[in-house]
Amino acid sequence: MENSKKITMKAVLEGLFISVIVTVAVVVLGKFKIHQVWPATIALMFFFESKVRMDNIKNIFIGGASGILLAYGMIKGVVFLGPVLGNADLALLLPLFVIVFLIVALGEVAHPLFNNYTFCYFTVALITGAEQAPIPCLISLVLGGGFLVFMAIQLVRVVTKKAHSTSA
């Protein structure tokens, strides 16, 4: 059986475009001494994953910021609770339980703040150590992610316009 999947010129051009804008974002953020680029690139990934839906941008960025701040708050909570509770495991597990509960339970009533994007950013922030640098992560999310999503929107507009002009 022959594999009929082929790389297309459209895929090559989109790959080049996305690679260029991500590289530009890394360089520009680096000039501002912001080396946590993951918040920006995850925003771009979520934008494409949501089928380039404009109405989802708010949920991605607010949820992302909320997740980063929740990670920072969790670590501060662990530091505070450790001596109070006298048990390091409980000091970690209690804030973790509360935050995950809030993300899931409040998802329907406060969706921009508590959603799947919040959970992802919360998790990655804890993995990468962003809880120690929330401001650079937030700047990366807003400025870097904003730039990447804006440029992706421009790419979609060009591709859509070209598709309409060739089919007319």
N, C-alpha and C positions, 0 to 999 in steps of 0.2 A: 504494500500500500504506500503510495507516494504522499509525502507531506506537502500540502499545498500552501502552507504559511510562508510568506515572503516578507522581507523588510520593504517597506514602501518609502518613497521619497518624502511623503508627508511625515512619517515617523522619524526619519533622519533629520528633517528640518526642525521638527518639534523638539527632538532630543538635543540638537545643537542650541536652539533658542533657550531651552530650560537650563542647559549646562552653563551657558554664558551668563544668564541672569543670576543663577545661584553663585557662580564664581564672583561676579561683581558684588553681590551682597556680602560674601565672605570678606572680600578685600575692603569694602567700605566700612563694614562693621569693625574689622580689624584696625582700621585707621583711628577709630574711636575707642580702641582698646577693649572692644567687646568680642570675646572669643567664644562665647556660648552662642553658636549659630543654630543649634538644633530647634529653638522655638520658631525661628523664621521658616526653616525648611519643613518642619512638621505642619505649619499652617498651609504651606503650598501643597503638601501631600494631601491634607484633609480637603482642601478646596477642590482638587482634582477628584478625590475619592467621592465627594458629594455631587459629582457630575456637573461641576462648575456652576452650582446654583448660587446666585447672588444673594438670595435670602438667607443662606446659611453662613455667610461671612461673619455676621454678628455673633452667632453661636460659637464659631471657631475662635475668634479673638477674645471674646469675653470669657468663654469657657477656658481658654488657654491661660489667660491672666489669672483667673480664679484658681486653676490647678497649681500654677507656680506659687501663688500666695498661700494656698493651703499647705503646700509642701514646706514652705518657710515657717508657717505657723505651727505645723506639726513638730518640726525640730525644736522650735522655741518651747513648745509645750512639753516635749520630752525632757528638755534640760530643766524646766521648772518642776515637772512632776517627779523626776528621779529622786531628789532629796525628800520631797513631801511624802511620797508613797513608800520610799525605802526599798523599792523593787524595780530594777532596771527594765526587766521584761514587761511588767505591768505599765511602767511609764511610757514604753514604746507602743504596746498593744492597745491601750485605752484611747489615745488620740487617733491611732490608725483606724480603729473600729468606728469612732465617732465621725471621722471625716469621710470614710467610705460610705457609712450609713447616710450621711447628709447628701453626698453626691447622688446616691441612688434614690433616696426617699424624696428629695426635693426636686428631682428632675422634671416632674410634671408641673409643679407650681412656680418654679424659678428656673426654667429651662436655660436661659442664656448663661446663668451662673453655674448651674449644676447639670452637666451633660456628659456624654461619652468623651468629648474633647477635654473636659475638666479632668476626668479620670486619667486619660492618657498623659496630659501635661503633668499632673500630680505625680504619677508613677515615674515618668522620665526625669522630672526634676529631682526626685529622691535618688534615682540611680546615678545621675550625673553630678550630684553635689550642688545643684542650683539653689538649694535651700540656704546656702551660704552667700549667694550672689543674686538675690531676686531682682534687683534693679537692672543689671545688665541683661538678664533673661527677659524682663518685660520690655526693655528697649529693643532687644533683638526681635521679639514677637511683634511689637507694634511697627517699628520702622522697617526692619528687615522683612518680616512677614508681609507687611503692607506693601512694600515695594514688589516682592515676588508675586503676590496675588494680583496686584495692579498690572504688572507686566503679563501675567498669565491671561488676564482678562483681555489685554490688547492682542495677544496671540489668538485667542478664541475669536475675537472680532475679525481679525484679518483672515483667518481660516474660514469662518462662516461667510464673510463677504466674498471671498474667492469661490467658495462652493456655490453660492447663489449666482454669481456672475457666470460660472461655467455651465450651470444647469439651465440658465435662462435662454 
